[in-house]
Amino acid sequence: MEGLHKLVGRLAAWLAMAGGAVLLLIVVLTCVSIVGRSLVFVGLGPIPGDFELVEVGMAFAVFSFFPWCQYREGHARVDLFARFFGRNTTWVIDVASNLLMVVVSSLIAWRLVHGMLDKFEYGETTFILQLPLGWGYAAALPGALTFALVSASCLLQVLVLKRPGARKRQSS
């Protein structure tokens, strides 16, 4: 069980690094396009469709960070009153919040798939590059699906390994 959770964590980490790399590419693309705009008088110009490329890249990048954040328990938590609760109450809250995250992440992934299929079916495209709008949805899909997988893994971790009375594994 723990090995599977660590594997899912590695997948989330690699996806987050890929999202970071795409963000760096977006920064470079934006800088080159801005410099091109400022040098129109010498025959240069902006990168055609730079806004469209940024939109697709951001769709991938943003969704790439959700799984890692969930794996590291980095989402907003309210621990103000946690010190007043016992282990059982804290565990119930952890189970409820992780279950809610599984539901929400699965709902996001499900609706993202439907939105993507809808955009491809109707053949909508971007204005300048004529890229199918479904590509933006498709770019976000690996992150959304991984987010749902990581959320389920975190729920199992809380249910099995962090429940009150669960025996801790001793490291050798």
C-alpha positions in Angstrom: 0.0 0.0 0.0 2.7 2.4 0.9 4.8 1.5 -2.1 1.8 2.3 -4.4 1.3 5.6 -2.7 5.0 6.5 -3.2 4.8 5.6 -6.9 1.8 7.9 -7.2 3.8 10.5 -5.5 6.6 10.2 -7.9 4.1 10.5 -10.8 2.8 13.7 -9.2 6.3 15.1 -8.7 7.3 14.4 -12.4 4.1 16.0 -13.6 4.8 19.1 -11.4 8.3 19.3 -12.8 6.9 19.1 -16.4 4.4 21.9 -15.4 7.3 24.0 -14.2 9.2 23.4 -17.4 6.2 24.5 -19.5 5.9 27.6 -17.3 9.5 28.4 -18.1 8.8 28.0 -21.8 5.8 30.3 -21.5 8.0 32.9 -19.9 10.6 32.6 -22.7 7.8 32.7 -25.4 6.3 35.8 -23.8 9.7 37.6 -23.5 10.6 36.8 -27.2 7.2 38.0 -28.3 7.4 41.3 -26.3 10.9 41.9 -27.7 9.6 41.2 -31.2 6.7 43.7 -30.6 9.2 46.4 -29.6 11.4 45.8 -32.6 8.7 46.0 -35.3 10.5 49.0 -36.8 13.4 46.7 -37.8 11.2 44.0 -39.4 10.6 41.8 -36.3 7.2 41.3 -34.7 5.4 39.3 -32.1 5.1 35.6 -32.2 1.8 34.9 -34.0 -0.7 33.3 -31.6 1.4 33.9 -28.5 -1.7 34.4 -26.4 -3.2 31.2 -27.6 0.0 29.2 -26.9 0.1 30.7 -23.4 -3.5 29.7 -22.8 -2.8 26.0 -23.7 0.5 26.0 -21.8 -1.1 27.4 -18.7 -3.9 24.8 -18.9 -1.2 22.1 -18.7 0.9 23.9 -16.1 -1.9 24.7 -13.6 -3.4 21.3 -13.6 0.1 19.7 -13.3 0.5 21.2 -9.9 -2.7 20.0 -8.3 -1.6 16.3 -7.8 1.7 17.3 -6.1 -0.1 19.8 -3.9 -2.6 17.1 -2.9 0.1 14.5 -2.3 2.0 16.9 -0.1 -1.2 17.9 1.8 -0.6 21.4 0.6 -4.2 22.5 0.2 -5.6 24.9 2.6 -6.3 23.4 6.0 -7.7 24.9 9.1 -5.7 23.5 12.0 -6.6 26.3 14.4 -8.9 24.0 16.5 -7.1 20.7 15.7 -5.2 20.8 18.9 -8.4 20.6 20.8 -9.6 17.5 19.0 -8.6 14.0 19.8 -7.0 11.6 17.3 -10.3 10.0 16.4 -11.9 13.4 15.5 -8.9 14.5 13.6 -8.9 11.2 11.7 -12.6 11.6 10.8 -11.9 15.1 9.5 -9.0 13.9 7.5 -11.1 11.1 6.0 -13.9 13.5 5.2 -11.7 16.1 3.6 -9.8 13.5 1.5 -13.1 11.9 0.4 -14.4 15.3 -0.6 -11.2 15.9 -2.6 -11.6 12.5 -4.4 -15.2 13.6 -5.3 -14.2 17.1 -6.5 -11.1 16.0 -8.4 -13.0 13.2 -10.1 -15.8 15.6 -11.0 -13.3 18.0 -12.5 -11.7 15.3 -14.6 -15.0 13.9 -15.8 -16.3 17.4 -16.8 -13.0 18.2 -18.4 -13.3 15.1 -20.6 -16.8 16.1 -21.6 -15.8 19.6 -22.4 -12.8 18.5 -24.5 -15.0 16.1 -26.5 -17.5 18.8 -27.0 -15.0 21.3 -28.3 -13.5 18.8 -30.7 -16.9 17.7 -31.9 -18.0 21.2 -32.8 -14.6 22.0 -34.4 -14.1 25.3 -32.6 -10.6 26.8 -33.1 -8.5 29.7 -31.9 -8.5 32.9 -33.9 -4.9 33.2 -35.1 -3.4 29.8 -35.1 -6.6 27.9 -35.8 -5.8 25.4 -33.1 -8.7 23.2 -32.0 -10.0 24.5 -28.6 -10.1 21.0 -27.4 -6.3 21.0 -27.2 -6.5 23.3 -24.2 -8.8 20.8 -22.4 -6.6 17.9 -23.5 -3.5 19.7 -22.1 -5.2 19.9 -18.7 -6.4 16.3 -18.7 -3.2 14.5 -17.6 -3.1 16.7 -14.5 -6.8 16.3 -13.8 -6.7 12.5 -14.1 -3.5 12.4 -11.9 -5.1 14.7 -9.4 -8.0 12.2 -9.0 -5.6 9.3 -8.8 -3.5 11.0 -6.1 -6.6 12.1 -4.2 -7.8 8.4 -4.1 -4.3 7.3 -3.0 -4.3 9.9 -0.2 -7.7 8.8 1.0 -6.5 5.2 1.1 -3.4 6.3 3.1 -5.6 8.0 5.7 -8.1 5.1 5.9 -5.5 2.4 6.2 -2.3 3.7 7.6 -3.3 6.8 9.6 -6.4 5.5 11.3 -6.3 5.5 15.1 -4.9 2.2 16.3 -3.0 1.5 13.1 0.4 0.0 13.7 3.3 2.1 12.6 5.9 0.4 10.3 9.4 0.5 11.8 12.1 1.7 9.5 15.2 -0.5 9.5 
